[in-house]
Amino acid sequence: MSPRPGSAPWLAGLCASRALAASWFVAWSAVLPQAQAAWALSAKQAGLVQSAFHLGYLASLFLVGFYADRRGAKRAHLASGVAGAASPLLFVAFADGFWSALWLHALTGLTQGGAYTPVIALVSEHVGPKRRGRAIGWFIASSSAGYALCLGAAALALQFTGWRGALAAVAALPFAAWLLAIATLRATPNRVHPRPAGESALAALPALWRNRRGMLSIWGYAFHNWELLGLWAWLPAFLAAALAAQGANPGEAAALALGFAALTYLANIAGSVVGGTMADRWGRTQTILAWSSVSLALSFSIGWLIALPVALLVALACLYNFAAIADSATHSTVLAESVPAHNLGVAYALRSLIGFGAGVASPFVFGGALDLAGGGRGSADALAWGVAWTTLGLGALGGPIATWKLHRLARAGALRRDPA
């Protein structure tokens, strides 16, 4: 039987489906050192391939947001799953250099948006406010589980095949995700929230722009995304460079780096759950401020510490991934609670345009800084990596500022409702 909407088995099914679908999101990072060597890519070119995925992804999130408001979140999720399952296989079969990888990876990103924001909308529809932050935290955590699954599967496959074979193993997982989503949502109604008479979907954009609470949430998420997506794109290569500098041969360094990066994604899972639970118990903005401060400190420091013993460096990377994701579910929860239900898809669409626009630029800027500082193609120079990681911290500085303004706005609203 299909699980009851909002129940624990229903949420578990959505989370498992998300984990399988999200496995492709870090597939390029998993084979970046080998593909970079095989195609003689600069660090900037390698980063641009990842940025192309994010560009396609932000376009898909923007489009699917409008579609979900018009046709329902369930329908948007399941309909987009077909293309989301097929496009990774095209990348594996036909990418053979920088330009083909760039365009095909952009295509895979363009098909992935329906596995994210429509599902957050479904959770917001069927899970009550007292459990919503934790539920979205589990959903975000399942994305991290998918990233760890990808890196672990790729590391295992690389023991028996080349990097393209490893990509093929990962590319099979989104198809399983689509089948599981169909089974999980069979008993879930497809809700279309009615709009006020005469209001079009496009009219929601200026209304959202005037919604100060919603826009502060969106800007905070954009700065958060700059840091997070840059971290995910470059962490495996950073760890591989550190391992190679300490004596590992290139193949061993790449495999070990994937294993260690997968370990940091397990910390990612814990960060999502802890952050969502904290948001339900102690407040949305307080949670964002606490964890964004920790991740900022690590953005400004970890690159300079590349020569640390591997165990200590991996421990710092785990803390970094924990902190960087711990506020992600809370950003999604705040936005869901800041806009009318019939405009939620449009709100996520605008957030995707701004937030993932930052995520498109971040890996490219990181790679460009790495090249300029002399650290491309596997170098373990602390200055180069320090400068590159610092670009993530600089881009993320606006996040706590936007969240603090949101916190003050929420406090002012609470005082007006309850002067005592």
RODOFI-933226 format. One record per residue (C-alpha): x, y, z; residue number from 1. Coordinates in Angstrom, 1 decimal, always signed. Layout:
- x y z num
- X Y Z NUM $
...
END
This chain:
- x y z num
- +0.0 +0.0 +0.0 1 $
- +1.1 +3.5 -0.7 2 $
- +1.9 +5.4 +2.6 3 $
- -0.4 +8.0 +4.0 4 $
- +0.6 +11.6 +3.1 5 $
- +2.6 +13.2 +5.9 6 $
- +3.3 +9.9 +7.7 7 $
- +6.8 +8.7 +8.6 8 $
- +6.8 +6.0 +5.9 9 $
- +5.7 +8.6 +3.3 10 $
- +8.5 +11.0 +4.3 11 $
- +11.0 +8.1 +4.3 12 $
- +10.0 +7.2 +0.8 13 $
- +10.4 +10.7 -0.4 14 $
- +13.8 +11.0 +1.3 15 $
- +15.0 +7.7 -0.2 16 $
- +13.9 +8.8 -3.7 17 $
- +15.7 +12.2 -3.2 18 $
- +18.9 +10.4 -2.1 19 $
- +18.9 +8.4 -5.3 20 $
- +18.1 +11.4 -7.5 21 $
- +20.7 +13.6 -5.8 22 $
- +23.5 +11.2 -6.4 23 $
- +24.1 +12.7 -9.8 24 $
- +24.6 +16.2 -8.4 25 $
- +28.2 +15.5 -7.4 26 $
- +29.0 +13.0 -10.1 27 $
- +31.3 +15.4 -11.9 28 $
- +33.1 +16.2 -8.6 29 $
- +33.6 +12.5 -8.0 30 $
- +35.7 +12.1 -11.3 31 $
- +37.0 +15.6 -11.6 32 $
- +40.7 +14.9 -11.1 33 $
- +40.6 +12.0 -13.7 34 $
- +38.5 +13.8 -16.2 35 $
- +40.6 +16.9 -15.8 36 $
- +43.7 +14.9 -16.6 37 $
- +42.2 +13.0 -19.5 38 $
- +40.9 +16.1 -21.2 39 $
- +43.7 +18.4 -20.2 40 $
- +41.3 +20.8 -18.5 41 $
- +42.4 +23.8 -16.5 42 $
- +40.9 +24.3 -13.0 43 $
- +38.8 +27.1 -14.4 44 $
- +37.4 +24.8 -17.1 45 $
- +36.7 +22.0 -14.7 46 $
- +34.9 +24.4 -12.4 47 $
- +32.9 +25.8 -15.4 48 $
- +31.6 +22.3 -16.2 49 $
- +30.2 +22.1 -12.7 50 $
- +28.8 +25.7 -13.0 51 $
- +27.0 +24.6 -16.2 52 $
- +25.1 +22.0 -14.2 53 $
- +24.1 +24.6 -11.6 54 $
- +23.0 +27.0 -14.4 55 $
- +20.8 +24.3 -15.9 56 $
- +19.5 +23.4 -12.4 57 $
- +18.6 +27.0 -11.6 58 $
- +16.7 +27.3 -14.9 59 $
- +14.8 +24.0 -14.1 60 $
- +13.9 +25.2 -10.6 61 $
- +12.6 +28.5 -11.9 62 $
- +10.5 +26.8 -14.6 63 $
- +9.2 +24.0 -12.4 64 $
- +8.2 +26.5 -9.7 65 $
- +5.6 +28.1 -12.0 66 $
- +4.5 +24.7 -13.3 67 $
- +4.0 +23.4 -9.7 68 $
- +1.8 +26.4 -8.8 69 $
- -0.3 +25.9 -12.0 70 $
- -0.5 +22.0 -12.1 71 $
- +0.4 +20.8 -8.6 72 $
- +3.6 +19.8 -6.9 73 $
- +3.0 +16.1 -7.2 74 $
- +2.5 +16.3 -11.0 75 $
- +5.5 +18.5 -11.4 76 $
- +7.7 +16.1 -9.4 77 $
- +6.7 +13.0 -11.3 78 $
- +6.6 +14.5 -14.8 79 $
- +10.0 +15.9 -14.5 80 $
- +11.4 +12.6 -13.2 81 $
- +11.4 +11.1 -16.7 82 $
- +13.9 +13.5 -18.1 83 $
- +15.9 +13.5 -14.8 84 $
- +16.4 +9.8 -15.2 85 $
- +17.5 +9.9 -18.8 86 $
- +19.8 +12.9 -19.1 87 $
- +22.7 +11.5 -17.0 88 $
- +23.0 +8.5 -19.3 89 $
- +23.4 +11.0 -22.3 90 $
- +26.3 +12.6 -20.5 91 $
- +28.0 +9.3 -19.8 92 $
- +27.6 +8.2 -23.4 93 $
- +28.5 +11.4 -25.3 94 $
- +30.7 +13.7 -23.2 95 $
- +34.2 +13.6 -24.7 96 $
- +35.8 +16.9 -23.9 97 $
- +35.3 +20.4 -22.4 98 $
- +32.6 +21.7 -24.7 99 $
- +30.5 +18.5 -24.9 100 $
- +30.8 +18.0 -21.1 101 $
- +29.8 +21.7 -20.6 102 $
- +26.6 +21.4 -22.6 103 $
- +25.6 +17.9 -21.6 104 $
- +26.1 +18.7 -17.9 105 $
- +24.0 +21.8 -18.3 106 $
- +21.3 +19.5 -19.8 107 $
- +21.5 +17.2 -16.8 108 $
- +21.0 +20.1 -14.5 109 $
- +18.1 +21.4 -16.6 110 $
- +16.2 +18.1 -15.8 111 $
- +16.8 +17.9 -12.1 112 $
- +14.7 +20.7 -10.6 113 $
- +11.5 +18.7 -10.2 114 $
- +13.2 +16.5 -7.6 115 $
- +13.7 +19.3 -5.2 116 $
- +11.3 +22.3 -4.7 117 $
- +8.0 +20.4 -5.6 118 $
- +8.9 +17.9 -2.9 119 $
- +9.5 +20.7 -0.3 120 $
- +6.1 +22.0 -1.3 121 $
- +4.6 +18.6 -0.7 122 $
- +6.2 +18.4 +2.7 123 $
- +4.9 +21.9 +3.5 124 $
- +1.4 +20.8 +2.5 125 $
- +1.2 +17.6 +4.5 126 $
- +3.4 +18.1 +7.6 127 $
- +2.3 +20.4 +10.4 128 $
- +4.4 +23.4 +11.5 129 $
- +5.7 +21.8 +14.7 130 $
- +7.4 +19.0 +12.7 131 $
- +8.0 +20.9 +9.4 132 $
- +11.5 +22.1 +10.1 133 $
- +12.7 +18.6 +11.1 134 $
- +10.9 +17.0 +8.2 135 $
- +12.5 +19.4 +5.7 136 $
- +15.8 +18.8 +7.5 137 $
- +15.4 +15.1 +6.9 138 $
- +14.7 +15.8 +3.2 139 $
- +17.7 +18.0 +2.9 140 $
- +19.7 +15.3 +4.7 141 $
- +18.6 +12.8 +2.1 142 $
- +20.3 +14.9 -0.5 143 $
- +23.5 +14.7 +1.4 144 $
- +23.1 +10.9 +1.7 145 $
- +22.8 +10.9 -2.1 146 $
- +26.1 +12.8 -2.4 147 $
- +27.8 +10.3 -0.1 148 $
- +26.2 +7.5 -2.0 149 $
- +27.6 +8.9 -5.3 150 $
- +31.1 +9.4 -4.0 151 $
- +31.2 +5.9 -2.3 152 $
- +29.8 +4.2 -5.4 153 $
- +32.3 +6.1 -7.7 154 $
- +35.2 +5.2 -5.4 155 $
- +34.3 +1.6 -5.4 156 $
- +33.7 +1.5 -9.2 157 $
- +37.1 +3.2 -9.8 158 $
- +38.7 +0.1 -8.3 159 $
- +37.4 -2.0 -11.3 160 $
- +36.8 +0.5 -14.1 161 $
- +37.7 +3.9 -15.5 162 $
- +36.1 +7.2 -14.5 163 $
- +33.5 +6.9 -17.3 164 $
- +32.4 +3.5 -15.9 165 $
- +32.1 +5.1 -12.5 166 $
- +29.9 +7.8 -13.9 167 $
- +27.7 +5.1 -15.5 168 $
- +27.2 +3.4 -12.2 169 $
- +26.0 +6.7 -10.7 170 $
- +23.8 +7.5 -13.7 171 $
- +21.6 +4.5 -13.1 172 $
- +20.4 +5.8 -9.7 173 $
- +18.1 +8.6 -10.8 174 $
- +15.9 +6.1 -12.7 175 $
- +15.4 +4.1 -9.5 176 $
- +14.5 +7.4 -7.7 177 $
- +11.7 +8.1 -10.2 178 $
- +10.2 +4.6 -9.7 179 $
- +10.3 +5.0 -5.9 180 $
- +8.6 +8.4 -6.1 181 $
- +5.8 +6.9 -8.1 182 $
- +5.2 +4.2 -5.5 183 $
- +5.4 +6.7 -2.6 184 $
- +3.1 +9.3 -3.9 185 $
- +0.3 +7.0 -5.3 186 $
- -2.1 +7.9 -2.5 187 $
- -1.0 +11.6 -2.3 188 $
- -3.4 +14.1 -3.8 189 $
- -2.2 +16.5 -6.4 190 $
- -3.2 +19.9 -4.9 191 $
- -3.5 +23.1 -6.9 192 $
- -4.0 +26.0 -4.6 193 $
- -6.5 +28.5 -6.1 194 $
- -5.3 +32.0 -6.9 195 $
- -7.4 +35.1 -6.0 196 $
- -9.7 +36.0 -8.9 197 $
- -7.9 +37.8 -11.7 198 $
- -4.3 +37.2 -10.4 199 $
- -1.8 +35.6 -12.7 200 $
- +1.2 +33.6 -11.8 201 $
- +3.4 +36.4 -13.1 202 $
- +1.7 +38.9 -10.8 203 $
- +3.1 +36.9 -7.9 204 $
- +6.6 +38.1 -8.7 205 $
- +6.1 +41.8 -7.8 206 $
- +4.1 +40.8 -4.8 207 $
- +6.9 +38.6 -3.7 208 $
- +9.5 +41.3 -4.3 209 $
- +7.5 +43.5 -1.9 210 $
- +7.4 +40.8 +0.7 211 $
- +10.3 +41.9 +2.9 212 $
- +10.4 +38.7 +5.0 213 $
- +10.4 +36.5 +1.9 214 $
- +13.1 +38.5 +0.1 215 $
- +15.4 +38.5 +3.1 216 $
- +15.0 +34.8 +3.3 217 $
- +15.8 +34.5 -0.5 218 $
- +18.9 +36.7 -0.2 219 $
- +20.2 +34.8 +2.8 220 $
- +19.8 +31.6 +0.9 221 $
- +21.7 +33.0 -2.1 222 $
- +24.8 +33.8 +0.0 223 $
- +24.4 +30.4 +1.7 224 $
- +24.4 +28.8 -1.8 225 $
- +27.5 +30.5 -3.0 226 $
- +29.4 +28.9 -0.1 227 $
- +27.8 +25.5 -0.2 228 $
- +27.9 +24.8 -3.9 229 $
- +31.5 +25.9 -4.1 230 $
- +32.4 +23.6 -1.2 231 $
- +30.7 +20.6 -2.8 232 $
- +32.3 +21.2 -6.2 233 $
- +35.9 +21.5 -5.0 234 $
- +36.2 +19.5 -1.8 235 $
- +37.2 +16.2 -3.4 236 $
- +39.9 +17.8 -5.6 237 $
- +41.2 +19.7 -2.5 238 $
- +41.5 +16.5 -0.5 239 $
- +43.1 +14.7 -3.4 240 $
- +45.7 +17.5 -3.7 241 $
- +46.4 +17.2 +0.1 242 $
- +46.8 +13.4 -0.1 243 $
- +49.1 +13.6 -3.1 244 $
- +51.3 +16.2 -1.4 245 $
- +51.7 +13.7 +1.5 246 $
- +52.9 +10.9 -0.7 247 $
- +49.9 +9.1 -2.2 248 $
- +50.1 +8.3 -5.9 249 $
- +47.5 +10.1 -8.1 250 $
- +45.2 +7.1 -8.4 251 $
- +45.3 +6.3 -4.7 252 $
- +44.9 +10.0 -3.8 253 $
- +41.8 +10.3 -6.0 254 $
- +40.1 +7.2 -4.5 255 $
- +40.9 +8.1 -0.9 256 $
- +39.7 +11.6 -1.5 257 $
- +36.4 +10.4 -2.7 258 $
- +36.1 +8.2 +0.4 259 $
- +36.9 +11.0 +2.7 260 $
- +34.6 +13.4 +0.9 261 $
- +31.8 +10.8 +1.2 262 $
- +32.5 +10.8 +5.0 263 $
- +32.0 +14.6 +5.1 264 $
- +28.6 +14.1 +3.4 265 $
- +27.6 +11.8 +6.3 266 $
- +28.4 +14.8 +8.5 267 $
- +26.2 +16.8 +6.0 268 $
- +23.3 +14.4 +6.9 269 $
- +23.7 +15.0 +10.6 270 $
- +23.9 +18.8 +10.0 271 $
- +20.6 +18.9 +8.1 272 $
- +18.7 +16.9 +10.8 273 $
- +20.3 +18.9 +13.7 274 $
- +19.7 +22.2 +12.0 275 $
- +16.0 +21.4 +11.2 276 $
- +15.4 +20.2 +14.8 277 $
- +17.1 +23.3 +16.3 278 $
- +14.9 +25.5 +14.1 279 $
- +11.7 +23.8 +15.4 280 $
- +12.9 +24.1 +19.1 281 $
- +14.9 +27.3 +19.3 282 $
- +13.9 +29.5 +16.4 283 $
- +14.5 +29.8 +12.7 284 $
- +16.8 +32.8 +12.4 285 $
- +18.8 +31.9 +15.5 286 $
- +19.7 +28.5 +13.9 287 $
- +20.7 +30.1 +10.6 288 $
- +22.9 +32.7 +12.4 289 $
- +24.7 +30.1 +14.6 290 $
- +25.7 +27.7 +11.8 291 $
- +26.4 +30.3 +9.1 292 $
- +29.0 +31.8 +11.4 293 $
- +30.8 +28.5 +11.9 294 $
- +30.8 +27.7 +8.2 295 $
- +32.2 +31.2 +7.4 296 $
- +35.1 +30.7 +9.8 297 $
- +36.0 +27.5 +8.0 298 $
- +35.7 +29.1 +4.5 299 $
- +38.3 +31.6 +5.5 300 $
- +40.6 +29.1 +7.1 301 $
- +40.5 +25.6 +5.6 302 $
- +42.5 +26.3 +2.4 303 $
- +45.5 +27.6 +4.3 304 $
- +45.6 +24.4 +6.4 305 $
- +46.1 +22.0 +3.5 306 $
- +49.4 +20.7 +5.0 307 $
- +47.7 +19.5 +8.2 308 $
- +47.7 +15.8 +8.9 309 $
- +45.1 +14.1 +6.8 310 $
- +42.9 +12.9 +9.8 311 $
- +42.7 +16.5 +11.1 312 $
- +42.0 +18.0 +7.7 313 $
- +39.2 +15.5 +7.1 314 $
- +37.8 +16.3 +10.6 315 $
- +37.7 +20.0 +9.7 316 $
- +36.1 +19.1 +6.3 317 $
- +33.4 +17.2 +8.2 318 $
- +32.7 +20.1 +10.5 319 $
- +32.6 +22.4 +7.5 320 $
- +30.0 +20.3 +5.6 321 $
- +28.0 +19.9 +8.8 322 $
- +27.9 +23.7 +9.5 323 $
- +27.4 +24.7 +5.8 324 $
- +24.2 +22.6 +5.4 325 $
- +22.8 +23.0 +8.9 326 $
- +20.9 +26.1 +8.0 327 $
- +19.7 +24.9 +4.6 328 $
- +16.4 +23.3 +5.7 329 $
- +15.7 +26.4 +7.8 330 $
- +16.0 +28.7 +4.9 331 $
- +13.5 +26.5 +3.0 332 $
- +11.1 +26.5 +6.0 333 $
- +11.3 +30.2 +6.5 334 $
- +10.4 +30.9 +2.9 335 $
- +7.5 +28.4 +3.0 336 $
- +6.1 +30.2 +6.1 337 $
- +6.6 +33.7 +4.6 338 $
- +4.5 +33.5 +1.4 339 $
- +0.9 +32.5 +0.5 340 $
- +0.5 +28.8 -0.4 341 $
- -0.6 +29.6 -4.0 342 $
- +2.6 +31.6 -4.6 343 $
- +5.0 +29.1 -3.0 344 $
- +6.2 +27.6 -6.3 345 $
- +6.9 +31.1 -7.7 346 $
- +8.7 +32.0 -4.5 347 $
- +10.9 +28.9 -4.8 348 $
- +11.4 +29.8 -8.5 349 $
- +12.7 +33.3 -7.7 350 $
- +14.8 +31.9 -4.9 351 $
- +16.3 +29.4 -7.3 352 $
- +17.1 +32.1 -9.9 353 $
- +19.0 +34.2 -7.4 354 $
- +20.3 +31.4 -5.1 355 $
- +21.5 +29.0 -7.8 356 $
- +22.8 +31.9 -9.8 357 $
- +25.2 +32.4 -7.0 358 $
- +25.9 +28.7 -7.1 359 $
- +26.7 +28.9 -10.8 360 $
- +29.3 +31.5 -10.3 361 $
- +30.9 +30.1 -7.2 362 $
- +32.8 +27.0 -8.5 363 $
- +34.0 +29.1 -11.5 364 $
- +35.3 +31.9 -9.4 365 $
- +36.9 +29.4 -7.1 366 $
- +38.7 +27.7 -10.0 367 $
- +39.7 +31.0 -11.5 368 $
- +41.2 +32.1 -8.2 369 $
- +43.0 +28.8 -7.9 370 $
- +44.5 +29.2 -11.4 371 $
- +45.6 +32.8 -10.8 372 $
- +47.2 +31.9 -7.5 373 $
- +49.2 +29.1 -9.2 374 $
- +47.4 +26.1 -7.8 375 $
- +45.7 +24.4 -10.8 376 $
- +46.1 +20.8 -11.8 377 $
- +46.7 +19.1 -8.5 378 $
- +49.0 +21.6 -6.8 379 $
- +49.0 +21.6 -3.0 380 $
- +50.2 +25.1 -2.5 381 $
- +48.6 +26.6 +0.7 382 $
- +48.5 +30.1 -0.7 383 $
- +46.6 +29.1 -3.8 384 $
- +44.1 +27.0 -2.0 385 $
- +43.8 +29.6 +0.8 386 $
- +42.9 +32.3 -1.7 387 $
- +40.4 +30.0 -3.5 388 $
- +38.5 +29.0 -0.4 389 $
- +38.5 +32.6 +0.8 390 $
- +36.4 +33.5 -2.3 391 $
- +33.7 +31.3 -0.8 392 $
- +33.8 +33.1 +2.6 393 $
- +33.8 +36.6 +0.9 394 $
- +30.7 +35.6 -1.2 395 $
- +28.9 +34.2 +1.9 396 $
- +29.4 +37.2 +4.2 397 $
- +26.0 +38.7 +3.2 398 $
- +24.1 +35.7 +4.6 399 $
- +24.3 +36.5 +8.3 400 $
- +23.5 +40.2 +7.6 401 $
- +20.3 +39.3 +5.7 402 $
- +19.4 +36.8 +8.4 403 $
- +20.0 +39.3 +11.2 404 $
- +17.6 +41.7 +9.5 405 $
- +15.1 +38.9 +9.2 406 $
- +15.5 +38.1 +12.9 407 $
- +14.9 +41.8 +13.8 408 $
- +11.8 +41.9 +11.5 409 $
- +10.4 +38.7 +13.1 410 $
- +11.0 +40.1 +16.6 411 $
- +9.3 +43.4 +15.7 412 $
- +6.3 +41.5 +14.4 413 $
- +6.1 +39.3 +17.5 414 $
- +6.2 +42.5 +19.7 415 $
- +3.4 +44.1 +17.7 416 $
- +1.3 +40.9 +18.2 417 $
- +2.1 +40.6 +21.9 418 $
- +3.2 +43.9 +23.5 419 $
- +3.7 +42.2 +26.8 420 $
END
